[in-house]
Structure formats: C-alpha cells, structure tokens
Amino acid sequence: MSRNKHPEVTVNRIIDAAYKLFSTKGYEGTSIQDIIDELGDLSKGAIYHHFSSKEEIFEAVSDKVYKLSEKEAMEAIEDNSLSGLEKIRTLILVSITSSVHLPFIAASPDILQNPKFLVQHLYTSLNDVAPNILKPIIEEGIEDGSIKGENPKIMAEVLILLLNIWMDPAVIHYTKDEFTARVLFLKDLLKSMGMDIVNEDMMNKLDVFRNILS
C-alpha cells in the first residue's frame, strides 16, 4: 500500500538502483532481474507497473543524470567574473568530468544502434541545451568580446552537435589516440568559428574523459 501511496518514491528507488548497475555493469550487462535483486523488496510486476522496459528505465536514468550534471555545470558558470568564453569552457569541463555523468558515459549503450536513444539525444541537444544553455552564454561572449561571431543560435547548434554527437563515444566509437586527434581538430575548428575554447589547460583536463575510452 505504501508503494501505491507514494509511487514517486518507488520510481526514484528504481532509477537509483538502475543508475548504480548501469554505471558498474553497463547497460547491456544489466537485466531487469539485476535491478530487482538490487532493490531486494520489489517484484518484477512492481517494476513493470512503473516502466515498460529496461530501455524506458534507461531513459529515466539518463534524464536524471542530465539534470544533475546540468545543475553542477550551471552552478560552475555563475561566476560573473568569467567571460562568456570562459563560461563555455567551464561548462564543458564540468559536464564531462561530473562525478554523476562520467561513470554513466562509460556504461551507456551504443546509441547509434538504437534509433530511439539517438533521436532523444539529438532532440535534447538541439532543442534544450543549444538554445537554453549555450546560446545565452555565446551571446554574452560576443558582447564581452571573448567570442567572435554574429549568429549565436547557429554557433550554439554547431557546438552542441560537435560535442554531443561527433565527440560522444556512445554515438561514435573511437580509441584514445583518435580522441586526441578529434580534440586537436575540434580546437582548430572552434577557433576558426570565433570560439577559442580548447586551451592547454583544457587539453590536460580532458585526459580524465579520455581515460574512460578503450
């Protein structure tokens, strides 16, 4: 009865258990039964009452991870002493080195092989992150002179596609050496776009992300 009175508690418990398992065993290595065993007191029927599939649970976990890492990132760029360019640099670094986000990246399923995951990834990137987070910061950077450009909307969309699709190992698989080559290419490309984001300090810190690659 308590589960029915407070379904959000049960849902959050399922999400938290799934996050732990996805982060340690990977998406493919985690089954619904694993989640049931991790919780200890819920039946398969109780799980399916709230989620129709492991895929749906993963979507819920992804949403929670995104919101938590976004919160960390936004807190990190509230320093008004930073230029727009410095805020974007900080945003990227906090996002990819987040204690919440990083283990989940390594455990994520092959997004390219799952059209539903890929569409959701693209939708969130282009319809949420680009216009609501990146565009205002790019506008701030153009105003303070740290970013050179005339169309912050397009710049935000290109930047998020590069970061969340082209640089995302869950979408495109690459080795550590290929990651380094992509970062160097990205550095020159963004600089040519008026956003000199990738500096030496950022290159060093990106090694944290590089180390999760096979």
N, C-alpha and C positions, 0 to 999 in steps of 0.2 A: 504493500500500500504506500509506503514512503516513497518508493521509486515513482509511482504514478502521481503523487502529490508534488514531487519536485523533479520532473523529467530533465530539467537543465543540469541538475547535479549528476544524474546518470550519464547524460551526454558528455559532460566535461570529463567525467572519470574515464569513459571510453576513449575520448580524444587523447587524454594524458597518457593512458596506457599504450595506445597505438603509437603516439609520438616516441615513447621510450623504446618500443620494439622496432619501429621503422628506423630509428637512429642507430640501433645496435645491430639489428639483423638485416636491415634493408627492407624495402617494400616487397620485393619478390620472395624474400626469405621469411616473411611474416604471414601467418594464416589467421583466419578468424578464430580458430581454436586457440592459437597462441594468445590472442587478445583476451579470450575468455579465461584462459589459465592465469594470465597476468592479473586480471581483476579478482578472480577467486570466488566471487559470490553472484555472478550473473550467468544466466543460461544463454544458449545460442538464440533462443527465441527473444530474450530481452535485448540482445544486441540488434537483431533484425527488426525489432519494434522501432528502433530509432534510425537505423542505417540499413539500406537495402543491399549493400555490398561492401567489400573491402575498398573498392575504388571510391565509394562515397565517403567512407571513413577517412581515406587519404585526403580527399578534397577538404574535409572539415579540419583535419590536422594542418594542411597547407595554409588554410585561411587563418588559423590561429597563429601559426608561425610567422606568417606575413605581417599580421597585425602587431605581434610582439616585437619583431625586428624593426618594423616601421616606427614603432614607439621609441625604441632605442635610438634609431637613426635621427628622428626628428628632435629628440632631446639633445642630441650631439651637435645639431646645427643651429641651436637657438642663440648662440653667442653672436651678438650684434657687432662684435669687433672683427668677425670674419668677413671677407669679401664673398661675393656670390660664387666665384670660382673655388675658393677655399671650402665653402659650404658643400658644394657638389663633391669635392674630393673627400671631405669628411663623411658625407652621406654614403658614398660608395664603399669606403673602407669599413665603416661601422656595419653596413649591410652584409658584407661578405665575411667579416670576421666575428659577427654576432655569436655569442655563446648559445643562442637559441637556434640560429639559422644554419651555422656551419655544419654541425653533425647531420642535420636533416638534408642538406645539399648532397652530402656523400652517400646518403641512403636512398635518395629519390629514385623512382622508377625511370625507365627510358621514356622520356616524354615524347620523343619523336615517333615512338612505336605506338603511342596511344593518342589518337586524334582528339579525343575529348580533353585530355590533360593539356595538349598543345594549344587548342583553341582557347581554353580558360587562361592559360599562361599569357597568350597574346592579348586577349581581351583585357586582363588586369593591367598588363604593361602599358597598352596604348590608351585605355580609357580611364585609368585611375592614376598610376604612377606618373606617366608623362605629363598630363595636364594639371594634376592637383599637387604634385610634389616638385618635379623637375622644372616645369615651365616658370613658375614664380621665382625660383632661385636663379634661373638663367636670366630672367628679366632684371633681377636685382644685380646680377653680374654685369649685364650690359650697361645698366645705369651707373654702376660704380667704376666701370672701365676695365674690370678684370676679365671680362668676356667680350669678344668681338663678334658681332653678328647683328642681323636685322630681323630675323624671324624666329623668336624663341619657341614657338609652337613646333615648327619643323625640327629645330635643333633638339628639343626635348624628345620628340618621337624617334629621331635617328639615334640619339644617345641611348634610349631605353632599349631599342631593338638590338643595338650592338652589345649592350651589357646583359640583357635578359634572354637573348636568343643566341647571338653569334658567340658570346663568351660563356654561355651557360653549359657546363659539362653534362647536365641532364638532358640537354637538347642535342648538342653536338659533342661527340666523344673525341678527346684528344689526349696526347701524352703530356708529361711535364714540359718537355722541350717544345712541343707545339704550343703549349700555353704561353711560354716565354715569348715565342715568335709572335703570337697573337697580341700580347701586351705591347710589344715594341711597335707592331703595325698600328695598333689602336692609338698609341701615344702620338705617332706622326699624323694619323688621320684626324684625331680630335684637335690637334694643334692647327692643322690646316683649316678646320672649321671655326677656329677662334676660341677654342676651349683647351688651353694647355693644362690639362688635368693631371696627366701621369708624370709626376716628377720622380726624382731619385728616391725620396723617402717612401713614396707610394709603391715604387717598384720593390723595395725591400719588404714592405709590409704585405705585399701580395703573395709573398712566399708562403704565408700561412694558408692561403687559399690553394696555392699550387701543390702543397703537400697532401691534399686530400685526393689528388689525381693518381691514377695507377701508372 
